[in-house]
Amino acid sequence: MRIEQADPKGLIRESYRIEGIAVEECRSIFLDWAIGLPVGTDTTRALKRVLAEYASGAPDHPMTGVLRAGLSEQPVPRRRGGARGRRC
């Protein structure tokens, strides 16, 4: 995956350029990034790509921590709603 596909709006790249950015701001940027990914994008693959591109040069940056947390805390998909196949 090219970096342009993993970070199409450059949000993650720009977050690493912001002097004194706080973890809360990084979380907000991360959410914007995730929402802005094209439908069908493999989020895990995109996360790994942006980590490889940006985090190696800034291991202590708050965004690096947010990206790593996002990679390790992805929810397991589950079905929502009531019981299926139940008849009243």
C-alpha positions in Angstrom: 0.0 0.0 0.0 1.3 3.4 -1.0 1.5 6.1 1.7 -0.9 8.2 -0.4 -3.5 5.4 0.0 -2.9 5.0 3.7 -3.0 8.7 4.5 -4.9 10.2 1.6 -5.5 13.6 3.2 -2.1 13.8 4.8 -3.6 14.1 8.3 -1.2 11.7 10.0 1.8 13.3 8.2 0.8 16.8 9.3 0.2 15.7 12.9 3.8 14.8 13.2 4.8 18.3 12.1 2.8 20.1 14.8 5.1 21.3 17.5 3.9 20.4 21.0 0.8 18.5 19.9 -1.0 16.7 22.7 -2.3 13.1 22.8 -5.9 14.4 22.9 -5.3 16.3 19.6 -3.7 13.2 18.1 -6.8 11.1 19.0 -9.0 13.6 17.3 -6.8 13.6 14.2 -6.8 9.8 14.2 -10.6 9.7 14.3 -10.7 12.2 11.4 -8.2 10.0 9.5 -10.1 6.8 10.1 -13.4 8.3 9.1 -11.8 9.8 5.9 -10.4 6.5 4.6 -12.2 5.4 1.5 -14.8 2.7 1.9 -13.2 -0.8 1.6 -9.8 0.3 2.8 -8.0 -2.3 5.0 -7.6 -0.2 8.2 -5.1 -2.5 9.7 -2.9 -2.4 6.6 -3.2 1.4 6.5 -2.3 1.8 10.1 0.8 -0.4 9.6 1.8 1.7 6.6 1.5 5.0 8.4 3.4 3.6 11.4 6.2 2.4 9.1 6.3 5.7 7.3 6.2 8.2 10.2 6.7 6.5 13.6 10.3 5.3 13.0 11.6 8.8 13.1 9.5 9.9 16.1 9.0 6.9 18.5 8.0 9.2 21.4 5.6 11.4 19.5 2.0 11.2 20.8 0.6 10.2 17.4 2.9 7.2 17.4 1.3 6.0 20.7 -2.2 6.7 19.3 -1.5 4.7 16.1 0.0 1.8 18.0 -3.1 1.8 20.3 -5.3 1.8 17.3 -3.5 -1.2 15.9 -3.8 -3.2 19.1 -7.3 -2.2 20.1 -9.3 -2.9 17.0 -12.8 -4.1 17.9 -13.9 -7.6 16.9 -16.8 -7.3 14.5 -20.1 -8.6 16.0 -23.6 -8.7 14.9 -26.0 -6.1 16.3 -29.7 -6.3 16.9 -32.0 -8.9 18.4 -32.1 -12.6 18.0 -32.4 -13.9 14.5 -34.7 -16.6 13.6 -36.8 -16.3 16.7 -40.5 -16.5 16.3 -42.9 -14.9 18.7 
